Amino acid sequence: MTNREIDALVAERIFGWENPLSSPHLPHFSTSITDAWEVAEKIKEGGWHMVLHSSRGYICDLSNKGTVVVGYGPSASLAICLASLKAVSFS
């Protein structure tokens, strides 16, 4: 899966966009920490708590009422996106 496909999934599943790949304004959630932080803020609104670690890449832990999901990536922005996509599957 490409970064733009991940961006589109985030836009669709977390922000509720329709047909995000057709939008010229699709943020770069998976490669821009500024855009990824919008994802983190949105996930926190759903009661998720985030911890971000760096060690040979990045690990994003999200927890909510006993449920824990983890995203791994070479960048913090990708780790946040991957963990957040897992989190919304539990919501």
N, C-alpha and C positions, 0 to 999 in steps of 0.2 A: 504494500500500500504506500502510495506517495504521500509526501507532506501535505499537498493540496487536497488529496482525498481525505486525509485526517482532518484538515481544516474544515472541509465540507461536512463531515460527520459531526464535528463539534458544533458547527453553526446550526445544523439540523436538530440534533438530539439534545443539545444543552440550551440553545437560544431559540429554537423553534422556527428556524428559517425554512422556507420551501424552495427547492431547487437552488441550493447555495452555489453550486459550481457554475451556474449561469450568471451569477452576480459579479460585476466588475469590482465590487466593493467588499469582497470576501476577505476578512482579516487573515493575517498569517499567524494563526494561533499556535501552530506547532514549531514555528521558527523565530517568532518575536516574543521576547519576554514581556513586553508591554501588552501585547494582545493576549498572551497566555494568562497574564494577571487578571484580565477581565473574566476569563474562564474560572480562575480560582475564586474570585469574588462571587460569581454566580453560583458556584457549587456550595460555597459557604452559606449562601442564602437558604439552601436546602438542609442546613443543619450539619453539614460535613465539616470536619476539622482537618486541616492540612499540616503536614510536616514534610519539609523538603530537605533531603540529605544529598551531599556530593561525595562520591567515592568511586573513582574510575567511571565517571558518568554521574547521572542523577537518579535519585529515587524519590518518588512522591508517594507518601502514605496518606490516604484519606480514611477517616473513621467516622462512623455515625451509628449510635445506639448498638454497639457491639459488632457492627459490620466493618471490616477493614478491606480496602482494596489498595493495590500497589501498581504504580506505573514506573517503568524503567526507560531511560533514554540517554543519549549522548549529550543532550541539552536539558536544562530545567524546563523550558517551554514544552518540549515533547513529552517529558515525564508527566507534567501537569495535565496535558491533554489526554494521554493514555489512561492515567488514573481516573480522570473525570469521566471519560467515556465508560469505564467500568462502573463507576459510581452510579451513573444514571440508569444503568441496567438493573440496579437494586431499588430504584425509586418507583 
